Amino acid sequence: MGFDLTDEQKDIIKAAREFAEKEFTDLAQECDREEKSPKHLWEKACGLGFIGVFIPEKYGGPGLGFLEHCLINEEFWRVDPGIAHFVLSGIFGSEMVLFFGTEEQKKRWLPPLIQGKAFTGAAITEPDAGSDVSSIKTSAVLDGNEYVINGTKTFITGGTIADYLPVLCLTEPHVKSHDRFSVIMVETNRKGFEATKLKNKLGIRASDTAEISLSDVRVPKENLIGVPGKGFQQFMKFFDHTRIHVAAEATGLAQGAMEQAIKHVRTRQQFGKPLAAFQVTQFKIAEMATRIELGRTLYQRVAWLMDQGKVESHLISMAKWYAGETAVRVAEEAVQLHGGYGFIGDYNIERFYRDSKIVEIYEGSKEVEKTIIARKLLGKY
């Protein structure tokens, strides 16, 4: 089971699993094929208390931890990664407000996310600035009491659905360091904001992804989140928390893929006996299960430490990289065990295989994670 969980946490796992199995299963193929985001499931998940469990009670949340959020992520992704990502991404970006927002901002922007009345995200990546966050060019210039924002962001989760997005902007262009950036909340109904849905993705097609354009978008300076010029550092802390969620997503996907493989090899007959009777099959399943258990134990331990106030960036990167790699490997092996059936879209394992790759890319590529780990152990060179 991984980390030594409390009875309450085990109950959360059970409830999340039952919800996902009941609500996601019948819609998964359709949402993937049509690249459709089932907004009614997000609303239902909010109503049942699955969204924003780490938000304190004073802002409308249950006041649990990031570990509990990770447990829900794992169970949702175990059933269907695409729907799971969409349903849980409505709270993505709230961490920026929670960590760095004023009391007024927290009371204004956090409760609607939990109530299913608003959807958020985070606008960081640009066409020419991915892993190199410090290269962003989207600018925000203070004009009286308003920021005027211009630029383009891409690969933005929930971009066409979100009601407001924390946007990383260049506000101090003459400073030669990471102290050039600020985070500004942009409501998506403001003049000059446009979002274009990105289609034909490899995976997680049920989750909305967009390119957004900001053309002279004016927002009040009160929408500044945190300290001017410290946006880069704020997003680094943000990533510390969101990357552990990805480790949980990857673990759930791997678990779901393995379960599909087990079901198949128990029933598929070859040479007069089920595939499960062959030692090569048994070894593959044993390796899958071991990798998944290690990934689960690691992410749960790191999330627990995080909830105790101990944020260890290199351990977070270990969890994210290892779990992501495990998801891709397990999904690939599960397809192999399905044989030709694994290549057909009517089988869920084909979708899981496509969905798996993203966990090695977003929220910091596996190469970025390895760099963070190495710098902790070796120092900078």
QUIWOTA-V31639 format. One record per backbone hydrogen bond with DSSP energy under -1.0 kcal/mol. NH is the residue of the N-H (numbers start at 0). CO is the residue of the C=O. E is the energy in kcal/mol with one decimal. If there is no record, write none. Layout:
nh=<NH & NH>
co=<CO & CO>
e=<E & E>
//
This chain:
nh=<4 & 9 & 10 & 11 & 12 & 13 & 14 & 15 & 16 & 17 & 18 & 19 & 20 & 21 & 22 & 23 & 27 & 30 & 31 & 32 & 33 & 35 & 38 & 40 & 41 & 42 & 43 & 44 & 45 & 46 & 47 & 48 & 49 & 54 & 58 & 59 & 60 & 62 & 63 & 68 & 69 & 70 & 71 & 72 & 73 & 74 & 75 & 76 & 77 & 79 & 83 & 84 & 85 & 86 & 87 & 88 & 90 & 93 & 97 & 98 & 99 & 100 & 105 & 106 & 107 & 108 & 109 & 112 & 113 & 114 & 116 & 117 & 119 & 122 & 125 & 128 & 132 & 134 & 135 & 138 & 139 & 140 & 142 & 145 & 146 & 147 & 148 & 149 & 150 & 152 & 153 & 155 & 157 & 158 & 160 & 161 & 162 & 163 & 164 & 166 & 167 & 168 & 169 & 170 & 171 & 174 & 176 & 181 & 183 & 184 & 185 & 187 & 189 & 192 & 193 & 195 & 197 & 206 & 209 & 210 & 211 & 212 & 213 & 214 & 216 & 218 & 220 & 222 & 223 & 224 & 229 & 230 & 233 & 234 & 235 & 236 & 237 & 238 & 239 & 240 & 241 & 242 & 245 & 246 & 247 & 248 & 249 & 250 & 251 & 252 & 253 & 254 & 255 & 256 & 257 & 258 & 259 & 260 & 261 & 262 & 263 & 264 & 265 & 267 & 269 & 272 & 274 & 275 & 276 & 277 & 281 & 282 & 283 & 284 & 285 & 286 & 287 & 288 & 289 & 290 & 291 & 292 & 293 & 294 & 295 & 296 & 297 & 298 & 299 & 300 & 301 & 302 & 303 & 304 & 305 & 306 & 308 & 309 & 315 & 316 & 317 & 318 & 319 & 320 & 321 & 322 & 323 & 324 & 325 & 326 & 327 & 328 & 329 & 330 & 331 & 332 & 333 & 334 & 335 & 336 & 337 & 340 & 341 & 342 & 343 & 346 & 349 & 351 & 352 & 353 & 354 & 355 & 358 & 359 & 360 & 361 & 365 & 368 & 369 & 370 & 371 & 372 & 373 & 374 & 375 & 376 & 377 & 378>
co=<2 & 5 & 6 & 7 & 8 & 9 & 10 & 11 & 12 & 13 & 14 & 15 & 16 & 17 & 18 & 19 & 23 & 26 & 27 & 28 & 29 & 30 & 36 & 37 & 37 & 38 & 39 & 40 & 41 & 42 & 43 & 45 & 44 & 51 & 55 & 56 & 55 & 54 & 52 & 64 & 65 & 66 & 67 & 68 & 69 & 70 & 71 & 72 & 73 & 75 & 79 & 80 & 81 & 82 & 83 & 84 & 87 & 90 & 93 & 94 & 95 & 96 & 101 & 102 & 103 & 104 & 105 & 109 & 109 & 110 & 111 & 111 & 89 & 165 & 128 & 125 & 130 & 131 & 132 & 149 & 169 & 147 & 145 & 142 & 218 & 140 & 216 & 138 & 213 & 211 & 124 & 209 & 207 & 155 & 157 & 157 & 118 & 118 & 185 & 183 & 122 & 181 & 137 & 179 & 179 & 171 & 174 & 168 & 166 & 222 & 164 & 162 & 186 & 189 & 212 & 210 & 208 & 203 & 155 & 195 & 152 & 193 & 150 & 191 & 148 & 146 & 144 & 219 & 220 & 182 & 226 & 180 & 229 & 230 & 231 & 232 & 233 & 234 & 235 & 236 & 237 & 238 & 241 & 242 & 243 & 244 & 245 & 246 & 247 & 248 & 249 & 250 & 251 & 252 & 253 & 254 & 255 & 256 & 257 & 258 & 259 & 260 & 261 & 263 & 272 & 269 & 267 & 264 & 273 & 274 & 277 & 278 & 279 & 280 & 281 & 282 & 283 & 284 & 285 & 286 & 287 & 288 & 289 & 290 & 291 & 292 & 293 & 294 & 295 & 296 & 297 & 298 & 299 & 300 & 301 & 302 & 305 & 304 & 311 & 312 & 313 & 314 & 315 & 316 & 317 & 318 & 319 & 320 & 321 & 322 & 323 & 324 & 325 & 326 & 327 & 328 & 329 & 330 & 331 & 332 & 333 & 337 & 338 & 339 & 340 & 343 & 346 & 347 & 348 & 349 & 350 & 351 & 355 & 356 & 357 & 357 & 359 & 364 & 365 & 366 & 367 & 368 & 369 & 370 & 371 & 372 & 373 & 374>
e=<-1.1 & -2.1 & -2.0 & -1.8 & -2.1 & -2.2 & -2.5 & -2.7 & -2.6 & -2.3 & -2.4 & -2.4 & -2.5 & -1.9 & -2.7 & -2.6 & -1.5 & -2.9 & -2.0 & -2.8 & -2.7 & -1.8 & -1.7 & -1.3 & -1.2 & -2.2 & -2.0 & -2.6 & -2.2 & -2.2 & -1.6 & -1.4 & -2.5 & -1.9 & -1.6 & -2.1 & -2.1 & -2.4 & -2.6 & -1.4 & -2.2 & -2.3 & -1.9 & -2.2 & -2.6 & -1.9 & -2.5 & -2.7 & -1.8 & -2.1 & -2.2 & -2.6 & -1.9 & -2.9 & -2.3 & -1.4 & -1.1 & -2.3 & -2.8 & -2.6 & -2.1 & -2.1 & -2.5 & -2.5 & -1.5 & -2.9 & -2.0 & -1.0 & -1.1 & -1.9 & -2.5 & -1.4 & -1.6 & -2.5 & -2.5 & -1.6 & -1.7 & -1.9 & -1.6 & -2.5 & -2.1 & -2.3 & -4.0 & -1.4 & -3.2 & -2.6 & -2.9 & -2.3 & -2.3 & -2.6 & -2.0 & -2.9 & -2.9 & -1.8 & -1.1 & -3.3 & -3.4 & -1.2 & -2.4 & -2.8 & -2.3 & -3.0 & -3.6 & -2.3 & -2.6 & -1.8 & -1.4 & -2.4 & -2.4 & -2.5 & -2.6 & -1.9 & -1.5 & -1.8 & -2.2 & -2.9 & -3.2 & -1.4 & -1.6 & -2.5 & -2.9 & -2.9 & -3.1 & -2.1 & -2.2 & -2.1 & -2.4 & -2.4 & -1.7 & -3.1 & -2.1 & -3.0 & -2.1 & -2.3 & -1.6 & -1.6 & -2.1 & -2.7 & -1.5 & -1.2 & -2.2 & -2.6 & -1.4 & -1.7 & -1.5 & -2.3 & -2.9 & -1.9 & -2.3 & -2.5 & -2.5 & -2.5 & -2.5 & -2.5 & -2.6 & -2.3 & -1.8 & -2.1 & -2.8 & -2.2 & -2.0 & -2.7 & -1.5 & -2.7 & -2.8 & -1.5 & -2.3 & -2.3 & -2.1 & -1.7 & -2.2 & -2.7 & -1.7 & -2.4 & -2.4 & -2.3 & -2.4 & -2.7 & -2.0 & -2.3 & -2.6 & -2.3 & -2.2 & -2.5 & -2.7 & -2.5 & -2.2 & -2.5 & -2.4 & -2.0 & -2.3 & -2.5 & -2.2 & -2.3 & -2.2 & -2.0 & -1.8 & -2.7 & -2.3 & -2.3 & -1.9 & -2.4 & -2.5 & -2.7 & -2.6 & -2.3 & -1.9 & -2.6 & -2.4 & -2.4 & -1.9 & -2.4 & -3.0 & -2.3 & -2.1 & -2.5 & -2.5 & -2.0 & -2.1 & -2.3 & -1.1 & -1.3 & -1.3 & -1.5 & -1.4 & -1.8 & -1.3 & -2.2 & -2.2 & -1.7 & -2.7 & -1.7 & -1.2 & -1.7 & -1.9 & -2.2 & -1.7 & -2.2 & -2.1 & -1.8 & -2.2 & -2.1 & -2.6 & -2.5 & -1.6 & -1.6 & -3.3 & -1.8>
//
